[in-house]
Amino acid sequence: MPLDKVRIRFRKAGDLRLVSHLDLMRSLERVLRRAALPFRMTEGFHPTPRLVLAQSLPLGVVGHREVAELELTEEIDPADVLNRLRAQAPPGIEFLSARRIRLKTTGRPRRAVYRIPLGHPERDSTAGRSVHSPADARGSPAHGRWTAFAEGHGLGESPGSAGGWGLPDRLASFLSATEVWVERPRPRPRQINIRPYVESLKFADGALHVSIWLTQEGSARADEVAAAVGLDDAPLIERVDLELLDEVPPEEAARTPKIEPQSRPLTRVLSADREPAAPRETWGATANGPVVE
């Protein structure tokens, strides 16, 4: 039986954002072993640490306040756990905090907040800083590239200067709609209405900010929301916060909406082979002898 349980907040960024969820779990297991923490193991033929991530992070997405819960076989001060993890953290993982929680407590995600920079962040060699928007890129080589991106998406120099059917209009259209259907090929081809899951959507400081409700039955993805407003080529997605139900005040938790999933089957084929597949050799046996096709 576990004697202690800690909730850990960590950041995943840099090149490590291109690591899959399974590889991230393997990396965290190595960190736990090198930190010499007395973690509890699962049972069975392939025991692993009793380490659970509250919400898996999609491949390529930066996570600023991700949540992991670890069961321990000894009672250890959370500050000691944090110091040991920080001493063994690889580049790309930064452990932010650790606190003790009850043994039967399990973090249930309530809401995720994403930030999608509208522009291609590049390194300004003269200023030695990252360029994200015209305000901090003006006069740099990357300013022309950001302007081209902004003009292509109806941004202009500011949200108010966008002419025609620009990004502010698309955001307003999305928020006023009751249904926004997206296609998902897995685990079975279908369409999902993502509009009920989007709490807020706004453009500020050169980035699109998206707040999404998370339920046990499903949710929307940040890339789906970005594509729905015409930003399907956004270069980077950041999950700036992951809110847990037991970490918000009771009155705020009571206002969490109950969302019924809405889905419908696809009426078309998602993808088709442009060229016929090469014939394969088929081996078999019949009552009359072997057959090769």
N, C-alpha and C positions, 0 to 999 in steps of 0.2 A: 504494500500500500504506500502511496506517496505521502511524504511528511510535510512537503512544502510545495508552493506553486507561485511562480512569478510571471508577471506580464511585462514584456519587453517591447519597447518602441525602437525601431531602427530605420535607417535610411539606406536605400539601394539606388545607386546612381553610377555615372561614368560608364565604362565599358561593361560593367556587370549588369547593366540594364538589359543587355542582349543575352543574358543567361536565362534559361527556362526555369520554370517553377521547380521541377525535379532536381535540376542541377543546383539551384539555390538551396534546396533542402539538404543536399549532400554537402555543400559548402558549410552550411550552418552546423551540420553534424561534426565536421572536422574541427570547426571552431570550438564546439563544446568539449570535444575530447582533448584538444590542446590546452583548453582552459582548466582542465582537471576538475570539472564540475560533477557532482554526484547525481547525474540525471537518471530518471527512471526509464527503463526500456520496455518496449512492447513485447508481447509473447508470441511464440510461433517459431517457424523455421528461419525467418529473416528478421530478427529483432532490430528495431530502430529506436532512437530516442523519442520519448513522449513529448514531442515538440509540434505544436499546431499553429499554423498561420491563420489569422482570422479571415483573411480574404486574399486569395492568390493574386499575384500581380501579373498582368498580361506581358508577354514578351515585348521588350522595347520600351516599356513604360517606366519612367522614373518614379520611385516611391519615396516620399519624404517623411511619412510618419506611419510606417507599416507596423503591424502588431503580431507578435509571436508569444505564445504561452508555453511555459516549460515546467514540467513536473520534476521535483527533486526528491531524493530519498533521504536527505538530511535538511535540517532547517539552517538556512544561510541568509545572512543579511543581504537584501537586494543590492545595496551599494557595493558589496564585495562581488556579487555576481556580475554587476555592470563593469567593474574594473577589470575582472578577469576576461570578460568578453572583449572589451576594448583593447586589451593587450594582445589579443590573438586575431583581431579583425583584419581580413584581407582588404586591399584597395577596392573601393566601391561599396563597402558596407561600413556604416557608421552607427554604433549603438548609442541611442539618445538617452534612454531612461529605463529603469526597472523598478517595479513595485510589487509587493506581495499581495496576492488575492486569495480568496477562499478556495479550498480544494475543489469544490463542486461548481465553481464559477467558470463559465465558458463565454468568451467574448462573442457577442452577436453583432455583426456590422449593421449599422442603421443608415448611414449616409456616407457617400464618398464625394470629395471635392477635387475637381481636376482643373488644371491650367494648361491651355494649349497656346503656346506662343505663335502669333501670326506673323511669320517671317522665318527666315532661315538663319538661326543664330550662328554667326561666324566670328572668328577671332580677328579683331582689329590689330594688325601688327604694330601700328603706330601708337595706339593708346594702350595696348596690352589688356584689353577687356573684351567681354562678350557683347555682341551687338544684338539687340532684340527688337528695337523699334526705332522709328525716325528720330525720336527725341534724343536718344543716346547714340545715334549713328550718324547724325548730320555732319557732313564734312569728311566722313570716313569712306573707304572704298566699298564697304558693304551697304552704304546708304542707297545707292542705285539699285542694288539687288532687292532690298526691302521694298523700295518704291514700286518696282516692277511687280512684286508679289501683291502689294496692296492694291495697285490699280487693277490687277487681274481679278481681285475678289471684291471690288467695289468699296475699298476701305478709304482711299485718299489719305490725306495727312492726318485726319481725325475722323471719328465715327460720324460727326455731324456734316462733314463735307462730302460724304459719299453720295454720288449722284445716281439716279436711276434705281434699279432694283439691286441695291448694295447689301452689304452684310447687315446693317441695322434693320433693313426691311425684312430680310430673311429670318433674323432672330425674332422679330415681332410676329411674323407669319407662323413660325414654329410654336411660339408660346400661345398664340390665339387658337391653334388647332386642337382638336380633341383626339385625333388619330394621326400618327406618323408611323407608317409601316416600313419595316426593313426586312431584308431577306437573310435568313441564316441557313446555311447548308448542313450544319451539324447540330445535334446528333442525327436529326432527320430534316430534310428540306421543308421549310415553313416560313411564314411571315409573322413578325412580332410587332405589336404596337408599343413603341418605346415612349410615347408621349407621357403616359401617367407617371413614369419613373423620374422624369426630369423636373426637379423642384425649381431651379432657376437657371438662367442662361443670360450672360451679359458680356459685353466687350469693354475692357478697361485695361489701361497700361500696356497696350500693344499685345494683349492676349485675350483669348476666349476663356471665360470662367464658367464651369459647368458643375452644378450640384445635382447628384443623382441619388435617389432612394434605393436602398439595397434590401431585398426581401429574400426569404428562404425559397420562394417559388421562382425567382428570376429577377432580372434587372436589365437596364440598358448599358451599353458600352460607350465609353467616351468617343471612340472612333466612329461609332454609328451616329452619334449626335453630331459630330463634326461633319460627317459626310452629308447628313440631312440638311445642313445649312450651307452646303457648298464648299466645305473645307476638307475634302477627302484627301488632299495632298499635304496636310499639315505635317511638318517634319518631326515634331516631338510632342509627346503627351506626358504630363507630369501629374501624379496623384499627390496633391499637396496635403491632404488630410483624410484619415479614415476614422470615422466617428462610430463609437460603440454604444449600444443601447444602455448599458449599465454605467456609462460614464457621463450621461447627461442628467440634468435634474428631472425628478419624477413628472413634474408638470410639462416639461418639454417632451419627455418620452411619451406621455399620453397623447400628444398631438401628432405622433407618427401616423401617417395615413396607411390605411389597409388597401392594398392594391391587388386587384384580381387580374391574373395574367390573361392577356388577349392574344390569341394566335389563330392562324388560319392556314390551310395547306396552300402550297404553291400551285399556280395554274400553268407554269411553264417549266422547262428544263433549265437548271442553273448553268450548266456547262455541257458542251458536246465536243467530242474529238473532231478536230478539223481534218485529220488524215486517218484513214482506216488503220486499225491496229495490225501489226505484222502477224501473219499466221503463226500459230504455235504448234509444235509437235504434240500429238495426243497419243499416249500409250494406254493400252487396255487389253482386256482378255475377254473372249466370248466362248461359247460352247464349241464353236468351230475353230478356235485357235486364237493366237494373238493378233491384235489389230494396231496398225500404226497409221495415223493420218498426218 
